[in-house]
Amino acid sequence: MTMQATIESKLTSALNPEILEVINESHMHNVPDGSESHFKVVAVSKDFEGKMLIARHRMINEALSVELDGSIHALSLHTMTPDEYFKKAGKVADSPECLGGSKA
């Protein structure tokens, strides 16, 4: 199973999301072709209702603790309730270009 599929599976189980996007952004960084180390997650779940942003991120970090201790180098999180998502019309910030490694 790919890392992207693992993230999707674990977050689906942990959050019961209405919307879940897991985007491999490794190609935007100074890593070998085919890497799965940098991800952007857009998670929309009723489980986030009444929770501060840090609590939402902790829920995801807990679900992905094994992967965060190993293969995942960077994880950009966009966590919203369904109402928040629809108020933003589903828009989330673009990830910045990598400035690390030899790309600096």
N, CA, C and O atoms as CSV, one atom per row, in Angstrom:
chain,resi,resn,atom,element,x,y,z
A,1,MET,N,N,0.851,-1.179,0.000
A,1,MET,CA,C,0.000,0.000,0.000
A,1,MET,C,C,0.892,1.236,0.000
A,1,MET,O,O,1.893,1.286,0.715
A,2,THR,N,N,0.528,2.227,-0.801
A,2,THR,CA,C,1.301,3.460,-0.838
A,2,THR,C,C,1.088,4.240,0.455
A,2,THR,O,O,0.141,3.983,1.198
A,3,MET,N,N,1.969,5.185,0.714
A,3,MET,CA,C,1.823,6.028,1.902
A,3,MET,C,C,0.543,6.853,1.791
A,3,MET,O,O,-0.158,7.041,2.785
A,4,GLN,N,N,0.233,7.343,0.603
A,4,GLN,CA,C,-0.989,8.115,0.408
A,4,GLN,C,C,-2.218,7.269,0.755
A,4,GLN,O,O,-3.130,7.751,1.427
A,5,ALA,N,N,-2.247,6.033,0.311
A,5,ALA,CA,C,-3.365,5.137,0.618
A,5,ALA,C,C,-3.430,4.818,2.110
A,5,ALA,O,O,-4.519,4.701,2.672
A,6,THR,N,N,-2.284,4.679,2.746
A,6,THR,CA,C,-2.235,4.425,4.188
A,6,THR,C,C,-2.823,5.605,4.951
A,6,THR,O,O,-3.623,5.420,5.869
A,7,ILE,N,N,-2.428,6.814,4.572
A,7,ILE,CA,C,-2.955,8.016,5.225
A,7,ILE,C,C,-4.463,8.083,5.039
A,7,ILE,O,O,-5.197,8.326,5.997
A,8,GLU,N,N,-4.928,7.871,3.821
A,8,GLU,CA,C,-6.360,7.911,3.546
A,8,GLU,C,C,-7.114,6.893,4.390
A,8,GLU,O,O,-8.155,7.212,4.964
A,9,SER,N,N,-6.605,5.696,4.469
A,9,SER,CA,C,-7.259,4.634,5.228
A,9,SER,C,C,-7.327,4.958,6.716
A,9,SER,O,O,-8.377,4.823,7.345
A,10,LYS,N,N,-6.200,5.386,7.270
A,10,LYS,CA,C,-6.160,5.672,8.698
A,10,LYS,C,C,-7.038,6.865,9.074
A,10,LYS,O,O,-7.716,6.838,10.101
A,11,LEU,N,N,-7.025,7.907,8.247
A,11,LEU,CA,C,-7.836,9.081,8.567
A,11,LEU,C,C,-9.322,8.816,8.340
A,11,LEU,O,O,-10.161,9.379,9.042
A,12,THR,N,N,-9.650,7.988,7.392
A,12,THR,CA,C,-11.051,7.609,7.193
A,12,THR,C,C,-11.566,6.877,8.425
A,12,THR,O,O,-12.681,7.127,8.882
A,13,SER,N,N,-10.765,5.988,8.952
A,13,SER,CA,C,-11.158,5.246,10.158
A,13,SER,C,C,-11.234,6.144,11.386
A,13,SER,O,O,-12.145,6.008,12.202
A,14,ALA,N,N,-10.287,7.053,11.517
A,14,ALA,CA,C,-10.198,7.883,12.721
A,14,ALA,C,C,-11.208,9.022,12.744
A,14,ALA,O,O,-11.678,9.404,13.816
A,15,LEU,N,N,-11.551,9.573,11.580
A,15,LEU,CA,C,-12.327,10.814,11.545
A,15,LEU,C,C,-13.724,10.682,10.941
A,15,LEU,O,O,-14.565,11.562,11.123
A,16,ASN,N,N,-13.973,9.590,10.226
A,16,ASN,CA,C,-15.235,9.458,9.502
A,16,ASN,C,C,-15.524,10.746,8.721
A,16,ASN,O,O,-16.583,11.349,8.897
A,17,PRO,N,N,-14.590,11.170,7.859
A,17,PRO,CA,C,-14.722,12.471,7.204
A,17,PRO,C,C,-15.793,12.488,6.125
A,17,PRO,O,O,-16.072,11.481,5.472
A,18,GLU,N,N,-16.382,13.664,5.960
A,18,GLU,CA,C,-17.296,13.872,4.839
A,18,GLU,C,C,-16.505,14.128,3.568
A,18,GLU,O,O,-16.916,13.740,2.474
A,19,ILE,N,N,-15.364,14.786,3.727
A,19,ILE,CA,C,-14.451,15.047,2.615
A,19,ILE,C,C,-13.040,14.780,3.121
A,19,ILE,O,O,-12.662,15.226,4.204
A,20,LEU,N,N,-12.271,14.053,2.329
A,20,LEU,CA,C,-10.874,13.800,2.670
A,20,LEU,C,C,-10.064,13.833,1.387
A,20,LEU,O,O,-10.294,13.048,0.467
A,21,GLU,N,N,-9.112,14.753,1.341
A,21,GLU,CA,C,-8.171,14.826,0.228
A,21,GLU,C,C,-6.770,14.656,0.805
A,21,GLU,O,O,-6.367,15.376,1.718
A,22,VAL,N,N,-6.049,13.709,0.265
A,22,VAL,CA,C,-4.658,13.503,0.649
A,22,VAL,C,C,-3.840,13.683,-0.624
A,22,VAL,O,O,-3.954,12.900,-1.568
A,23,ILE,N,N,-3.019,14.722,-0.635
A,23,ILE,CA,C,-2.279,15.092,-1.833
A,23,ILE,C,C,-0.790,14.922,-1.572
A,23,ILE,O,O,-0.240,15.515,-0.644
A,24,ASN,N,N,-0.151,14.113,-2.392
A,24,ASN,CA,C,1.290,13.922,-2.283
A,24,ASN,C,C,1.976,15.115,-2.938
A,24,ASN,O,O,1.913,15.287,-4.155
A,25,GLU,N,N,2.629,15.933,-2.125
A,25,GLU,CA,C,3.331,17.107,-2.630
A,25,GLU,C,C,4.852,16.913,-2.639
A,25,GLU,O,O,5.608,17.882,-2.713
A,26,SER,N,N,5.277,15.688,-2.564
A,26,SER,CA,C,6.719,15.406,-2.514
A,26,SER,C,C,7.451,15.934,-3.742
A,26,SER,O,O,8.604,16.353,-3.644
A,27,HIS,N,N,6.789,15.916,-4.900
A,27,HIS,CA,C,7.419,16.384,-6.133
A,27,HIS,C,C,7.803,17.864,-6.064
A,27,HIS,O,O,8.608,18.329,-6.870
A,28,MET,N,N,7.235,18.603,-5.113
A,28,MET,CA,C,7.544,20.026,-4.961
A,28,MET,C,C,8.791,20.262,-4.111
A,28,MET,O,O,9.172,21.406,-3.864
A,29,HIS,N,N,9.417,19.188,-3.671
A,29,HIS,CA,C,10.537,19.296,-2.737
A,29,HIS,C,C,11.766,18.589,-3.289
A,29,HIS,O,O,11.690,17.875,-4.289
A,30,ASN,N,N,12.877,18.792,-2.639
A,30,ASN,CA,C,14.140,18.223,-3.064
A,30,ASN,C,C,14.271,16.789,-2.549
A,30,ASN,O,O,15.037,16.498,-1.631
A,31,VAL,N,N,13.496,15.912,-3.175
A,31,VAL,CA,C,13.500,14.493,-2.812
A,31,VAL,C,C,13.571,13.671,-4.092
A,31,VAL,O,O,13.273,14.189,-5.168
A,32,PRO,N,N,13.957,12.407,-4.002
A,32,PRO,CA,C,14.016,11.576,-5.210
A,32,PRO,C,C,12.636,11.404,-5.847
A,32,PRO,O,O,11.615,11.449,-5.160
A,33,ASP,N,N,12.618,11.206,-7.161
A,33,ASP,CA,C,11.369,10.931,-7.862
A,33,ASP,C,C,10.663,9.746,-7.223
A,33,ASP,O,O,11.303,8.769,-6.835
A,34,GLY,N,N,9.348,9.833,-7.115
A,34,GLY,CA,C,8.560,8.756,-6.548
A,34,GLY,C,C,8.461,8.788,-5.028
A,34,GLY,O,O,7.852,7.901,-4.429
A,35,SER,N,N,9.052,9.796,-4.400
A,35,SER,CA,C,9.015,9.879,-2.934
A,35,SER,C,C,7.598,10.117,-2.431
A,35,SER,O,O,6.766,10.703,-3.124
A,36,GLU,N,N,7.344,9.659,-1.232
A,36,GLU,CA,C,6.079,9.888,-0.538
A,36,GLU,C,C,6.412,10.377,0.867
A,36,GLU,O,O,6.282,9.643,1.846
A,37,SER,N,N,6.845,11.634,0.943
A,37,SER,CA,C,7.302,12.166,2.224
A,37,SER,C,C,6.647,13.484,2.621
A,37,SER,O,O,6.715,13.880,3.784
A,38,HIS,N,N,6.016,14.166,1.675
A,38,HIS,CA,C,5.391,15.472,1.914
A,38,HIS,C,C,3.934,15.413,1.460
A,38,HIS,O,O,3.652,15.149,0.291
A,39,PHE,N,N,3.014,15.661,2.391
A,39,PHE,CA,C,1.597,15.541,2.071
A,39,PHE,C,C,0.797,16.743,2.549
A,39,PHE,O,O,1.135,17.395,3.537
A,40,LYS,N,N,-0.264,17.010,1.821
A,40,LYS,CA,C,-1.260,18.005,2.207
A,40,LYS,C,C,-2.561,17.240,2.444
A,40,LYS,O,O,-2.993,16.444,1.610
A,41,VAL,N,N,-3.173,17.498,3.596
A,41,VAL,CA,C,-4.426,16.824,3.948
A,41,VAL,C,C,-5.516,17.871,4.135
A,41,VAL,O,O,-5.356,18.823,4.899
A,42,VAL,N,N,-6.617,17.683,3.432
A,42,VAL,CA,C,-7.825,18.471,3.639
A,42,VAL,C,C,-8.840,17.492,4.225
A,42,VAL,O,O,-9.276,16.554,3.557
A,43,ALA,N,N,-9.206,17.725,5.478
A,43,ALA,CA,C,-10.136,16.827,6.171
A,43,ALA,C,C,-11.323,17.636,6.670
A,43,ALA,O,O,-11.163,18.627,7.382
A,44,VAL,N,N,-12.516,17.197,6.285
A,44,VAL,CA,C,-13.756,17.838,6.701
A,44,VAL,C,C,-14.560,16.792,7.459
A,44,VAL,O,O,-14.966,15.772,6.904
A,45,SER,N,N,-14.778,17.069,8.737
A,45,SER,CA,C,-15.436,16.076,9.583
A,45,SER,C,C,-16.280,16.739,10.665
A,45,SER,O,O,-15.912,17.779,11.210
A,46,LYS,N,N,-17.408,16.121,10.961
A,46,LYS,CA,C,-18.232,16.578,12.078
A,46,LYS,C,C,-17.505,16.354,13.404
A,46,LYS,O,O,-17.820,17.004,14.400
A,47,ASP,N,N,-16.539,15.441,13.419
A,47,ASP,CA,C,-15.757,15.176,14.629
A,47,ASP,C,C,-14.946,16.402,15.070
A,47,ASP,O,O,-14.502,16.461,16.217
A,48,PHE,N,N,-14.748,17.377,14.180
A,48,PHE,CA,C,-14.001,18.586,14.506
A,48,PHE,C,C,-14.869,19.652,15.177
A,48,PHE,O,O,-14.343,20.634,15.700
A,49,GLU,N,N,-16.164,19.472,15.167
A,49,GLU,CA,C,-17.059,20.488,15.730
A,49,GLU,C,C,-16.760,20.706,17.211
A,49,GLU,O,O,-16.643,19.756,17.984
A,50,GLY,N,N,-16.639,21.981,17.589
A,50,GLY,CA,C,-16.366,22.350,18.972
A,50,GLY,C,C,-14.921,22.189,19.394
A,50,GLY,O,O,-14.596,22.411,20.560
A,51,LYS,N,N,-14.034,21.803,18.467
A,51,LYS,CA,C,-12.624,21.603,18.797
A,51,LYS,C,C,-11.779,22.725,18.199
A,51,LYS,O,O,-12.004,23.170,17.073
A,52,MET,N,N,-10.802,23.167,18.985
A,52,MET,CA,C,-9.851,24.163,18.499
A,52,MET,C,C,-8.936,23.512,17.452
A,52,MET,O,O,-8.826,22.288,17.377
A,53,LEU,N,N,-8.295,24.346,16.662
A,53,LEU,CA,C,-7.422,23.868,15.597
A,53,LEU,C,C,-6.359,22.894,16.107
A,53,LEU,O,O,-6.106,21.867,15.477
A,54,ILE,N,N,-5.742,23.211,17.236
A,54,ILE,CA,C,-4.689,22.340,17.763
A,54,ILE,C,C,-5.227,20.953,18.113
A,54,ILE,O,O,-4.535,19.954,17.919
A,55,ALA,N,N,-6.444,20.886,18.621
A,55,ALA,CA,C,-7.050,19.592,18.946
A,55,ALA,C,C,-7.324,18.787,17.679
A,55,ALA,O,O,-7.150,17.568,17.662
A,56,ARG,N,N,-7.744,19.458,16.639
A,56,ARG,CA,C,-7.990,18.784,15.356
A,56,ARG,C,C,-6.691,18.200,14.810
A,56,ARG,O,O,-6.652,17.061,14.345
A,57,HIS,N,N,-5.631,18.999,14.875
A,57,HIS,CA,C,-4.334,18.526,14.377
A,57,HIS,C,C,-3.826,17.365,15.220
A,57,HIS,O,O,-3.231,16.426,14.691
A,58,ARG,N,N,-4.052,17.422,16.504
A,58,ARG,CA,C,-3.620,16.320,17.373
A,58,ARG,C,C,-4.354,15.029,17.028
A,58,ARG,O,O,-3.774,13.946,17.107
A,59,MET,N,N,-5.622,15.136,16.649
A,59,MET,CA,C,-6.381,13.945,16.245
A,59,MET,C,C,-5.724,13.279,15.033
A,59,MET,O,O,-5.600,12.056,14.972
A,60,ILE,N,N,-5.313,14.092,14.086
A,60,ILE,CA,C,-4.660,13.551,12.892
A,60,ILE,C,C,-3.271,13.023,13.227
A,60,ILE,O,O,-2.886,11.946,12.773
A,61,ASN,N,N,-2.521,13.781,14.021
A,61,ASN,CA,C,-1.178,13.326,14.411
A,61,ASN,C,C,-1.229,12.000,15.154
A,61,ASN,O,O,-0.364,11.146,14.966
A,62,GLU,N,N,-2.232,11.829,15.989
A,62,GLU,CA,C,-2.382,10.564,16.714
A,62,GLU,C,C,-2.683,9.418,15.753
A,62,GLU,O,O,-2.107,8.336,15.869
A,63,ALA,N,N,-3.574,9.656,14.814
A,63,ALA,CA,C,-3.937,8.604,13.852
A,63,ALA,C,C,-2.751,8.207,12.974
A,63,ALA,O,O,-2.656,7.061,12.535
A,64,LEU,N,N,-1.851,9.155,12.720
A,64,LEU,CA,C,-0.711,8.908,11.835
A,64,LEU,C,C,0.616,8.860,12.592
A,64,LEU,O,O,1.668,9.119,12.008
A,65,SER,N,N,0.578,8.534,13.871
A,65,SER,CA,C,1.795,8.582,14.697
A,65,SER,C,C,2.920,7.701,14.156
A,65,SER,O,O,4.080,8.111,14.180
A,66,VAL,N,N,2.610,6.522,13.677
A,66,VAL,CA,C,3.647,5.618,13.155
A,66,VAL,C,C,4.303,6.232,11.916
A,66,VAL,O,O,5.526,6.222,11.777
A,67,GLU,N,N,3.475,6.763,11.026
A,67,GLU,CA,C,3.988,7.350,9.794
A,67,GLU,C,C,4.777,8.631,10.060
A,67,GLU,O,O,5.781,8.891,9.397
A,68,LEU,N,N,4.330,9.422,11.016
A,68,LEU,CA,C,5.044,10.650,11.361
A,68,LEU,C,C,6.383,10.364,12.033
A,68,LEU,O,O,7.301,11.181,11.969
A,69,ASP,N,N,6.490,9.218,12.668
A,69,ASP,CA,C,7.759,8.820,13.278
A,69,ASP,C,C,8.718,8.214,12.261
A,69,ASP,O,O,9.880,7.956,12.573
A,70,GLY,N,N,8.231,7.989,11.051
A,70,GLY,CA,C,9.059,7.334,10.049
A,70,GLY,C,C,9.089,8.038,8.714
A,70,GLY,O,O,9.931,8.906,8.480
A,71,SER,N,N,8.182,7.672,7.847
A,71,SER,CA,C,8.238,8.066,6.438
A,71,SER,C,C,7.812,9.483,6.123
A,71,SER,O,O,8.322,10.073,5.171
A,72,ILE,N,N,6.900,10.046,6.884
A,72,ILE,CA,C,6.383,11.371,6.554
A,72,ILE,C,C,7.314,12.447,7.108
A,72,ILE,O,O,7.597,12.492,8.306
A,73,HIS,N,N,7.774,13.296,6.225
A,73,HIS,CA,C,8.653,14.397,6.623
A,73,HIS,C,C,7.851,15.673,6.895
A,73,HIS,O,O,8.165,16.421,7.820
A,74,ALA,N,N,6.807,15.919,6.079
A,74,ALA,CA,C,6.013,17.135,6.220
A,74,ALA,C,C,4.541,16.823,5.973
A,74,ALA,O,O,4.188,16.057,5.076
A,75,LEU,N,N,3.693,17.440,6.795
A,75,LEU,CA,C,2.259,17.213,6.696
A,75,LEU,C,C,1.547,18.546,6.879
A,75,LEU,O,O,1.535,19.107,7.975
A,76,SER,N,N,0.959,19.048,5.807
A,76,SER,CA,C,0.194,20.287,5.843
A,76,SER,C,C,-1.262,19.927,6.105
A,76,SER,O,O,-1.853,19.148,5.357
A,77,LEU,N,N,-1.846,20.493,7.169
A,77,LEU,CA,C,-3.197,20.110,7.573
A,77,LEU,C,C,-4.183,21.258,7.400
A,77,LEU,O,O,-3.927,22.386,7.820
A,78,HIS,N,N,-5.295,20.952,6.786
A,78,HIS,CA,C,-6.423,21.867,6.638
A,78,HIS,C,C,-7.636,21.121,7.189
A,78,HIS,O,O,-8.219,20.279,6.506
A,79,THR,N,N,-8.007,21.436,8.420
A,79,THR,CA,C,-9.063,20.700,9.114
A,79,THR,C,C,-10.263,21.613,9.332
A,79,THR,O,O,-10.141,22.704,9.889
A,80,MET,N,N,-11.414,21.149,8.887
A,80,MET,CA,C,-12.615,21.974,8.956
A,80,MET,C,C,-13.843,21.135,9.285
A,80,MET,O,O,-13.901,19.936,9.013
A,81,THR,N,N,-14.820,21.810,9.881
A,81,THR,CA,C,-16.141,21.207,10.018
A,81,THR,C,C,-16.833,21.368,8.665
A,81,THR,O,O,-16.377,22.153,7.834
A,82,PRO,N,N,-17.917,20.645,8.431
A,82,PRO,CA,C,-18.635,20.826,7.169
A,82,PRO,C,C,-19.073,22.276,6.932
A,82,PRO,O,O,-18.960,22.779,5.814
A,83,ASP,N,N,-19.572,22.949,7.972
A,83,ASP,CA,C,-19.994,24.346,7.814
A,83,ASP,C,C,-18.822,25.247,7.429
A,83,ASP,O,O,-18.963,26.106,6.559
A,84,GLU,N,N,-17.668,25.056,8.068
A,84,GLU,CA,C,-16.490,25.866,7.749
A,84,GLU,C,C,-16.054,25.645,6.298
A,84,GLU,O,O,-15.702,26.589,5.592
A,85,TYR,N,N,-16.084,24.398,5.875
A,85,TYR,CA,C,-15.677,24.046,4.514
A,85,TYR,C,C,-16.572,24.727,3.488
A,85,TYR,O,O,-16.086,25.313,2.521
A,86,PHE,N,N,-17.867,24.647,3.701
A,86,PHE,CA,C,-18.792,25.217,2.733
A,86,PHE,C,C,-18.766,26.748,2.757
A,86,PHE,O,O,-19.003,27.376,1.725
A,87,LYS,N,N,-18.484,27.358,3.907
A,87,LYS,CA,C,-18.338,28.816,3.974
A,87,LYS,C,C,-17.124,29.284,3.174
A,87,LYS,O,O,-17.118,30.384,2.621
A,88,LYS,N,N,-16.094,28.434,3.119
A,88,LYS,CA,C,-14.894,28.754,2.345
A,88,LYS,C,C,-15.008,28.279,0.898
A,88,LYS,O,O,-14.066,28.409,0.117
A,89,ALA,N,N,-16.162,27.733,0.553
A,89,ALA,CA,C,-16.392,27.185,-0.795
A,89,ALA,C,C,-15.354,26.124,-1.151
A,89,ALA,O,O,-15.005,25.954,-2.319
A,90,GLY,N,N,-14.866,25.418,-0.141
A,90,GLY,CA,C,-13.918,24.339,-0.369
A,90,GLY,C,C,-12.509,24.788,-0.708
A,90,GLY,O,O,-11.680,23.970,-1.107
A,91,LYS,N,N,-12.229,26.051,-0.561
A,91,LYS,CA,C,-10.901,26.563,-0.920
A,91,LYS,C,C,-9.939,26.473,0.269
A,91,LYS,O,O,-10.284,26.817,1.400
A,92,VAL,N,N,-8.734,26.005,-0.021
A,92,VAL,CA,C,-7.661,25.981,0.977
A,92,VAL,C,C,-6.425,26.607,0.349
A,92,VAL,O,O,-6.305,26.672,-0.874
A,93,ALA,N,N,-5.526,27.059,1.177
A,93,ALA,CA,C,-4.307,27.720,0.697
A,93,ALA,C,C,-3.430,26.749,-0.097
A,93,ALA,O,O,-3.335,25.562,0.214
A,94,ASP,N,N,-2.800,27.296,-1.126
A,94,ASP,CA,C,-1.808,26.526,-1.861
A,94,ASP,C,C,-0.572,26.371,-0.996
A,94,ASP,O,O,-0.254,27.247,-0.192
A,95,SER,N,N,0.113,25.273,-1.159
A,95,SER,CA,C,1.359,25.066,-0.431
A,95,SER,C,C,2.463,25.892,-1.080
A,95,SER,O,O,2.499,26.022,-2.304
A,96,PRO,N,N,3.359,26.450,-0.279
A,96,PRO,CA,C,4.455,27.251,-0.849
A,96,PRO,C,C,5.481,26.364,-1.543
A,96,PRO,O,O,5.559,25.161,-1.294
A,97,GLU,N,N,6.248,26.973,-2.400
A,97,GLU,CA,C,7.341,26.262,-3.051
A,97,GLU,C,C,8.403,25.920,-2.006
A,97,GLU,O,O,8.588,26.651,-1.033
A,98,CYS,N,N,9.082,24.827,-2.213
A,98,CYS,CA,C,10.139,24.393,-1.312
A,98,CYS,C,C,11.333,25.340,-1.417
A,98,CYS,O,O,11.738,25.716,-2.517
A,99,LEU,N,N,11.895,25.722,-0.270
A,99,LEU,CA,C,13.082,26.564,-0.261
A,99,LEU,C,C,14.263,25.847,0.399
A,99,LEU,O,O,15.326,26.436,0.592
A,100,GLY,N,N,14.069,24.581,0.740
A,100,GLY,CA,C,15.097,23.844,1.456
A,100,GLY,C,C,16.044,23.095,0.538
A,100,GLY,O,O,15.888,23.083,-0.683
A,101,GLY,N,N,17.020,22.477,1.158
A,101,GLY,CA,C,17.964,21.657,0.428
A,101,GLY,C,C,18.677,22.419,-0.669
A,101,GLY,O,O,19.017,23.589,-0.495
A,102,SER,N,N,18.902,21.774,-1.784
A,102,SER,CA,C,19.628,22.397,-2.885
A,102,SER,C,C,18.769,23.350,-3.694
A,102,SER,O,O,19.282,24.014,-4.594
A,103,LYS,N,N,17.459,23.442,-3.398
A,103,LYS,CA,C,16.594,24.376,-4.114
A,103,LYS,C,C,16.736,25.797,-3.592
A,103,LYS,O,O,16.241,26.733,-4.220
A,104,ALA,N,N,17.404,25.977,-2.453
A,104,ALA,CA,C,17.544,27.334,-1.866
A,104,ALA,C,C,18.503,28.164,-2.682
A,104,ALA,O,O,18.751,29.324,-2.353
